Amino acid sequence: MSFLETYCGSSTIWDPTIFENDTTSETDQIPSCFRYIPLPWADFIVILLITPFNVYFVQKFYNKGHVTDNLKNYSWLFCSKMLIALGLLVANAVTLALVLNEDQESTENTYPAQIITPIMYMINYIFYMINEWFSSHKFQQKRNGALWFFWLVSLVSSFLLWLSYLIPYLENDSNVNKDDLTMPSIYLALTAMNFVNNCLAEPAQMADQKVNPAETGNDETDISRSKVKEPTPFKTSPELYCGYPSVLTFSWFSGLVA
C-alpha cells in the first residue's frame, strides 16, 4: 500500500475524472485524502506562518503610537470572535472523541488522518485565539489583515469540505449519509461567521472622544477640566478604525471626499 492509502484511505488526493461521467461509481468518489491533506494543511500552514510576524508587527505598530484606543477592553466583536473560535475548537474535539470511540467499537481500521486532522484544526484555533488576544486586546488593533486572510483560507477550505460530503450525498452515494453532513455544516457556518467578524473593525474612540493635550496647556485630556480655550479634537484618519475589506477597496476614503 502507498503512503496515502495508509494515511488517509485513498491512492490519490484528487481524481480529475470524477465529474466526467454522469453516473457515480465507487471509482468516481471524491478521494478521502482530499479532505485530510490539502484542506486542513492549508489552514495549518497559514496560521503557523502568520503567527510570529503578526505578534511582532502589531507590537511594533502599537509601540510607535499608530493606534487609537479601543472603546472597550472586551467588545462584543472581540468576544464573538473568541467564542466562535472556541466553538470550532470544541467541535473538533468532539469529532476527535467520536473517531477514537468508533475506533474502539468498530472492526474497520481508523486512518491516522482521521485523528491527526481534528488535532490540527484544534491547534489552528488555539493559535488564532492567541493572535486575536495579542492583536485586538493587548495591542489595541482595530483590524488584522493576516487573521482576515486566515479566515478567508479557512472559509474556502470549509466550503470545499462541505461540498465533498454534499455532492456524493445528493448523488445518492451509499457511503455518505445525512449524518456525515452535520459536522462539515457546523464548521462551515461557524467559519463563515468568524470571517464576517474579521471583516469588521473593533469599536474605537473616535476623533470627538479624544483631544490634543498640547492645546490644553497641561497633560489633562478632559475638556471640562481645561483652563484654556476648548481644544481641538484629534483628526484621526478613518483608515485607522475601518474594517480590512474597506482598506482593500479604499471605501474608507470615500467619506473624506464626499
Beta strands, then each sheet from edge to edge (+ up, - down):
end
